Structures are given as structure tokens and as C-alpha cells.
């Protein structure tokens, strides 16, 4: 149970960090909740799926793959948001992977 709680905490913190640009842009609350949930799910997937051995690269790969459909859906209405969304995944994903690799042992 401690492991699951810590994974959710890592995802929640990543979601809060991702909220900073959304708050500055005055995004709708639904979008803010959605991105926090995205990072909680992404942290769980990073923990469960080992696509590569290094946690840092695993976080990068999984977060980027999971962000692509979300970014494309948002880009349909706001094309200028595609690059920032992918950039956030490229920055936060490896951080989440590193934290999970460092603090959570299987």
C-alpha cells in the first residue's frame, strides 16, 4: 500500500508542476483536473511498464507515448498547445521515472 501511495504522490506532484502553465493561461478547471489525473496514471504506467531498463529513459518514453493522443486532441482546437504539451512530457516524464526508480523498489 505504501508503494501505491508513493506512486500516486509522485504523479500528483508532477501534475501540480504541470498546472503552473495552465494556471498562468487561465485554463478551465476541467483541464487542470485532467492533467493531474494524467500524471497520476502516467506515474503508475511508468512503474508497471518497463520498456527500457533505465528508469529515466523509461519515464521519457512512456510519458511521451501517453501524451501524444492527449496533445493531438487538444491541438485540434488549439494548435499552439501541441509543442508545450509535448515539451512538458519530455521534461516531467524522465523526472517521474527517475523518482520511481530511485525511491520505489519492486
Backbone as JSON Lines, residues from 0, in Angstrom:
{"i":0,"aa":"X","n":[0.83,-1.21,0.0],"ca":[0.0,0.0,0.0],"c":[0.86,1.26,0.0]}
{"i":1,"aa":"X","n":[1.98,1.19,0.73],"ca":[2.87,2.35,0.76],"c":[3.4,2.66,-0.63]}
{"i":2,"aa":"X","n":[3.72,1.6,-1.39],"ca":[4.26,1.79,-2.73],"c":[3.24,2.49,-3.62]}
{"i":3,"aa":"X","n":[2.0,2.03,-3.57],"ca":[0.95,2.64,-4.4],"c":[0.73,4.09,-4.0]}
{"i":4,"aa":"X","n":[0.73,4.37,-2.73],"ca":[0.54,5.74,-2.26],"c":[1.68,6.64,-2.73]}
{"i":5,"aa":"X","n":[2.89,6.11,-2.71],"ca":[4.04,6.91,-3.12],"c":[4.01,7.17,-4.63]}
{"i":6,"aa":"X","n":[3.57,6.18,-5.4],"ca":[3.45,6.37,-6.85],"c":[2.41,7.44,-7.15]}
{"i":7,"aa":"X","n":[1.29,7.38,-6.47],"ca":[0.25,8.41,-6.65],"c":[0.79,9.78,-6.24]}
{"i":8,"aa":"X","n":[1.57,9.84,-5.18],"ca":[2.14,11.1,-4.73],"c":[3.11,11.67,-5.78]}
{"i":9,"aa":"X","n":[3.94,10.82,-6.36],"ca":[4.86,11.27,-7.4],"c":[4.07,11.82,-8.59]}
{"i":10,"aa":"X","n":[3.03,11.1,-9.01],"ca":[2.2,11.57,-10.12],"c":[1.48,12.86,-9.78]}
{"i":11,"aa":"X","n":[1.01,12.98,-8.54],"ca":[0.3,14.19,-8.11],"c":[1.23,15.4,-8.14]}
{"i":12,"aa":"X","n":[2.45,15.21,-7.66],"ca":[3.42,16.32,-7.67],"c":[3.75,16.73,-9.11]}
{"i":13,"aa":"X","n":[3.93,15.73,-9.99],"ca":[4.18,16.05,-11.41],"c":[2.99,16.8,-12.0]}
{"i":14,"aa":"X","n":[1.78,16.38,-11.63],"ca":[0.57,17.08,-12.09],"c":[0.51,18.51,-11.59]}
{"i":15,"aa":"X","n":[0.9,18.72,-10.35],"ca":[0.92,20.08,-9.81],"c":[1.93,20.95,-10.54]}
{"i":16,"aa":"X","n":[3.08,20.37,-10.87],"ca":[4.08,21.13,-11.63],"c":[3.56,21.48,-13.03]}
{"i":17,"aa":"X","n":[2.82,20.55,-13.61],"ca":[2.25,20.79,-14.94],"c":[1.11,21.81,-14.89]}
{"i":18,"aa":"X","n":[0.54,22.02,-13.72],"ca":[-0.54,23.0,-13.57],"c":[-0.05,24.45,-13.67]}
{"i":19,"aa":"X","n":[1.22,24.67,-13.4],"ca":[1.73,26.05,-13.38],"c":[1.43,26.79,-14.69]}
{"i":20,"aa":"X","n":[1.77,26.23,-15.86],"ca":[1.43,26.96,-17.09],"c":[-0.08,27.05,-17.33]}
{"i":21,"aa":"X","n":[-0.83,26.05,-16.86],"ca":[-2.28,26.1,-17.05],"c":[-2.92,27.2,-16.21]}
{"i":22,"aa":"X","n":[-2.41,27.38,-15.01],"ca":[-2.93,28.45,-14.14],"c":[-2.59,29.81,-14.74]}
{"i":23,"aa":"X","n":[-1.37,29.94,-15.24],"ca":[-0.97,31.21,-15.86],"c":[-1.8,31.52,-17.11]}
{"i":24,"aa":"X","n":[-2.2,30.48,-17.83],"ca":[-3.01,30.67,-19.04],"c":[-4.51,30.74,-18.73]}
{"i":25,"aa":"X","n":[-4.87,30.61,-17.45],"ca":[-6.27,30.63,-17.02],"c":[-7.1,29.57,-17.75]}
{"i":26,"aa":"X","n":[-6.57,28.35,-17.74],"ca":[-7.25,27.21,-18.38],"c":[-8.47,26.81,-17.54]}
{"i":27,"aa":"X","n":[-9.45,26.16,-18.16],"ca":[-10.61,25.68,-17.41],"c":[-10.22,24.65,-16.34]}
{"i":28,"aa":"X","n":[-11.0,24.6,-15.28],"ca":[-10.73,23.7,-14.16],"c":[-10.72,22.25,-14.63]}
{"i":29,"aa":"X","n":[-11.6,21.88,-15.54],"ca":[-11.65,20.51,-16.05],"c":[-10.31,20.12,-16.66]}
{"i":30,"aa":"X","n":[-9.67,21.02,-17.39],"ca":[-8.36,20.74,-17.97],"c":[-7.31,20.53,-16.87]}
{"i":31,"aa":"X","n":[-7.42,21.3,-15.81],"ca":[-6.45,21.17,-14.72],"c":[-6.6,19.83,-14.0]}
{"i":32,"aa":"X","n":[-7.83,19.44,-13.75],"ca":[-8.08,18.14,-13.11],"c":[-7.59,17.02,-14.03]}
{"i":33,"aa":"X","n":[-7.87,17.17,-15.32],"ca":[-7.47,16.17,-16.29],"c":[-5.96,15.97,-16.31]}
{"i":34,"aa":"X","n":[-5.19,17.02,-16.25],"ca":[-3.73,16.88,-16.33],"c":[-3.16,16.26,-15.05]}
{"i":35,"aa":"X","n":[-3.76,16.54,-13.91],"ca":[-3.3,15.91,-12.66],"c":[-3.59,14.41,-12.72]}
{"i":36,"aa":"X","n":[-4.77,14.04,-13.18],"ca":[-5.11,12.62,-13.32],"c":[-4.19,11.96,-14.34]}
{"i":37,"aa":"X","n":[-3.9,12.67,-15.43],"ca":[-2.97,12.14,-16.44],"c":[-1.64,11.77,-15.8]}
{"i":38,"aa":"X","n":[-1.09,12.63,-14.98],"ca":[0.22,12.36,-14.4],"c":[0.17,11.26,-13.35]}
{"i":39,"aa":"X","n":[-0.93,11.12,-12.64],"ca":[-1.07,10.01,-11.7],"c":[-1.1,8.68,-12.47]}
{"i":40,"aa":"X","n":[-1.87,8.64,-13.55],"ca":[-1.93,7.43,-14.39],"c":[-0.57,7.17,-15.04]}
{"i":41,"aa":"X","n":[0.08,8.22,-15.52],"ca":[1.39,8.07,-16.17],"c":[2.42,7.54,-15.18]}
{"i":42,"aa":"X","n":[2.42,8.04,-13.96],"ca":[3.36,7.53,-12.95],"c":[3.11,6.04,-12.69]}
{"i":43,"aa":"X","n":[1.86,5.65,-12.65],"ca":[1.52,4.24,-12.46],"c":[2.02,3.4,-13.63]}
{"i":44,"aa":"X","n":[1.81,3.9,-14.84],"ca":[2.26,3.17,-16.02],"c":[3.79,3.08,-16.08]}
{"i":45,"aa":"X","n":[4.46,4.14,-15.69],"ca":[5.93,4.13,-15.68],"c":[6.43,3.07,-14.7]}
{"i":46,"aa":"X","n":[5.75,2.95,-13.56],"ca":[6.13,1.95,-12.58],"c":[5.86,0.52,-13.09]}
{"i":47,"aa":"X","n":[4.74,0.33,-13.75],"ca":[4.34,-1.02,-14.15],"c":[4.99,-1.5,-15.44]}
{"i":48,"aa":"X","n":[5.22,-0.6,-16.38],"ca":[5.73,-0.99,-17.7],"c":[7.22,-0.65,-17.81]}
{"i":49,"aa":"X","n":[8.0,-1.65,-18.08],"ca":[9.44,-1.42,-18.27],"c":[9.75,-1.62,-19.75]}
{"i":50,"aa":"X","n":[9.75,-0.54,-20.49],"ca":[10.06,-0.61,-21.92],"c":[11.57,-0.59,-22.14]}
{"i":51,"aa":"X","n":[12.28,0.1,-21.27],"ca":[13.74,0.12,-21.27],"c":[14.22,-0.03,-19.83]}
{"i":52,"aa":"X","n":[15.47,-0.4,-19.64],"ca":[15.99,-0.66,-18.29],"c":[16.15,0.58,-17.44]}
{"i":53,"aa":"X","n":[16.64,1.64,-18.01],"ca":[16.91,2.85,-17.21],"c":[15.6,3.57,-16.89]}
{"i":54,"aa":"X","n":[15.33,3.81,-15.6],"ca":[14.08,4.46,-15.21],"c":[13.88,5.83,-15.86]}
{"i":55,"aa":"X","n":[14.97,6.59,-16.0],"ca":[14.92,7.91,-16.6],"c":[14.38,7.82,-18.04]}
{"i":56,"aa":"X","n":[14.95,6.92,-18.83],"ca":[14.51,6.75,-20.22],"c":[13.14,6.11,-20.31]}
{"i":57,"aa":"X","n":[12.83,5.21,-19.38],"ca":[11.52,4.6,-19.34],"c":[10.45,5.67,-19.11]}
{"i":58,"aa":"X","n":[10.72,6.59,-18.19],"ca":[9.78,7.69,-17.94],"c":[9.61,8.57,-19.15]}
{"i":59,"aa":"X","n":[10.71,8.86,-19.84],"ca":[10.65,9.68,-21.05],"c":[9.8,9.0,-22.11]}
{"i":60,"aa":"X","n":[10.05,7.75,-22.37],"ca":[9.35,7.03,-23.42],"c":[7.86,6.88,-23.12]}
{"i":61,"aa":"X","n":[7.53,6.44,-21.92],"ca":[6.12,6.2,-21.59],"c":[5.34,7.5,-21.51]}
{"i":62,"aa":"X","n":[5.9,8.52,-20.88],"ca":[5.16,9.78,-20.77],"c":[4.92,10.4,-22.15]}
{"i":63,"aa":"X","n":[5.92,10.31,-23.03],"ca":[5.76,10.86,-24.37],"c":[4.7,10.09,-25.15]}
{"i":64,"aa":"X","n":[4.75,8.77,-25.07],"ca":[3.76,7.95,-25.78],"c":[2.34,8.2,-25.27]}
{"i":65,"aa":"X","n":[2.2,8.37,-23.96],"ca":[0.87,8.63,-23.39],"c":[0.38,10.05,-23.68]}
{"i":66,"aa":"X","n":[1.3,11.0,-23.84],"ca":[0.9,12.38,-24.08],"c":[0.49,12.62,-25.52]}
{"i":67,"aa":"X","n":[0.98,11.83,-26.47],"ca":[0.69,12.07,-27.88],"c":[-0.82,12.15,-28.17]}
{"i":68,"aa":"X","n":[-1.64,11.17,-27.77],"ca":[-3.08,11.29,-28.08],"c":[-3.74,12.5,-27.41]}
{"i":69,"aa":"X","n":[-3.35,12.78,-26.17],"ca":[-3.91,13.93,-25.47],"c":[-3.52,15.23,-26.16]}
{"i":70,"aa":"X","n":[-2.26,15.34,-26.53],"ca":[-1.78,16.56,-27.19],"c":[-2.44,16.74,-28.56]}
{"i":71,"aa":"X","n":[-2.63,15.66,-29.29],"ca":[-3.29,15.75,-30.59],"c":[-4.75,16.17,-30.45]}
{"i":72,"aa":"X","n":[-5.42,15.67,-29.42],"ca":[-6.81,16.05,-29.18],"c":[-6.92,17.54,-28.85]}
{"i":73,"aa":"X","n":[-6.01,18.02,-28.02],"ca":[-6.02,19.44,-27.65],"c":[-5.62,20.29,-28.86]}
{"i":74,"aa":"X","n":[-4.67,19.81,-29.65],"ca":[-4.2,20.57,-30.81],"c":[-5.27,20.73,-31.88]}
{"i":75,"aa":"X","n":[-6.29,19.89,-31.86],"ca":[-7.38,20.03,-32.82],"c":[-8.1,21.36,-32.64]}
{"i":76,"aa":"X","n":[-8.17,21.84,-31.4],"ca":[-8.82,23.13,-31.14],"c":[-7.81,24.25,-30.88]}
{"i":77,"aa":"X","n":[-6.65,23.91,-30.32],"ca":[-5.6,24.9,-30.02],"c":[-4.25,24.39,-30.54]}
{"i":78,"aa":"X","n":[-3.96,24.57,-31.82],"ca":[-2.72,24.03,-32.39],"c":[-1.45,24.52,-31.7]}
{"i":79,"aa":"X","n":[-1.48,25.71,-31.13],"ca":[-0.27,26.25,-30.49],"c":[0.08,25.51,-29.2]}
{"i":80,"aa":"X","n":[-0.83,24.7,-28.68],"ca":[-0.58,23.97,-27.42],"c":[0.14,22.64,-27.62]}
{"i":81,"aa":"X","n":[0.29,22.18,-28.84],"ca":[0.91,20.88,-29.1],"c":[2.35,20.81,-28.59]}
{"i":82,"aa":"X","n":[3.16,21.76,-28.99],"ca":[4.59,21.74,-28.61],"c":[4.78,21.89,-27.1]}
{"i":83,"aa":"X","n":[4.1,22.83,-26.43],"ca":[4.29,22.92,-24.97],"c":[3.87,21.65,-24.23]}
{"i":84,"aa":"X","n":[2.8,21.02,-24.7],"ca":[2.36,19.79,-24.03],"c":[3.39,18.68,-24.18]}
{"i":85,"aa":"X","n":[3.93,18.53,-25.36],"ca":[4.93,17.5,-25.58],"c":[6.22,17.83,-24.82]}
{"i":86,"aa":"X","n":[6.55,19.1,-24.74],"ca":[7.74,19.52,-24.02],"c":[7.62,19.2,-22.53]}
{"i":87,"aa":"X","n":[6.46,19.43,-21.97],"ca":[6.23,19.11,-20.56],"c":[6.4,17.61,-20.33]}
{"i":88,"aa":"X","n":[5.87,16.78,-21.24],"ca":[6.02,15.33,-21.11],"c":[7.49,14.92,-21.18]}
{"i":89,"aa":"X","n":[8.25,15.59,-22.04],"ca":[9.67,15.28,-22.2],"c":[10.46,15.72,-20.96]}
{"i":90,"aa":"X","n":[9.99,16.72,-20.26],"ca":[10.68,17.2,-19.06],"c":[10.24,16.43,-17.82]}
{"i":91,"aa":"X","n":[8.93,16.32,-17.6],"ca":[8.44,15.68,-16.38],"c":[8.52,14.16,-16.4]}
{"i":92,"aa":"X","n":[8.35,13.56,-17.56],"ca":[8.38,12.1,-17.66],"c":[9.67,11.49,-17.12]}
{"i":93,"aa":"X","n":[10.83,11.97,-17.58],"ca":[12.07,11.43,-17.03],"c":[12.23,11.69,-15.52]}
{"i":94,"aa":"X","n":[11.73,12.82,-15.06],"ca":[11.78,13.12,-13.62],"c":[10.95,12.11,-12.83]}
{"i":95,"aa":"X","n":[9.75,11.82,-13.33],"ca":[8.89,10.83,-12.68],"c":[9.56,9.46,-12.72]}
{"i":96,"aa":"X","n":[10.11,9.09,-13.88],"ca":[10.8,7.81,-14.0],"c":[11.98,7.7,-13.04]}
{"i":97,"aa":"X","n":[12.74,8.78,-12.93],"ca":[13.89,8.79,-12.02],"c":[13.44,8.6,-10.58]}
{"i":98,"aa":"X","n":[12.41,9.35,-10.17],"ca":[11.91,9.25,-8.8],"c":[11.38,7.86,-8.49]}
{"i":99,"aa":"X","n":[10.66,7.28,-9.43],"ca":[10.13,5.93,-9.22],"c":[11.28,4.93,-9.15]}
{"i":100,"aa":"X","n":[12.26,5.07,-10.01],"ca":[13.4,4.17,-9.99],"c":[14.24,4.3,-8.74]}
{"i":101,"aa":"X","n":[14.33,5.52,-8.23],"ca":[15.18,5.78,-7.06],"c":[14.51,5.39,-5.75]}
{"i":102,"aa":"X","n":[13.22,5.68,-5.62],"ca":[12.56,5.53,-4.33],"c":[11.64,4.31,-4.2]}
{"i":103,"aa":"X","n":[11.32,3.67,-5.3],"ca":[10.39,2.54,-5.24],"c":[11.09,1.31,-5.78]}
{"i":104,"aa":"X","n":[11.23,0.32,-4.96],"ca":[11.86,-0.94,-5.35],"c":[10.78,-1.97,-5.59]}
{"i":105,"aa":"X","n":[10.96,-2.74,-6.67],"ca":[9.98,-3.81,-6.96],"c":[10.29,-5.03,-6.16]}
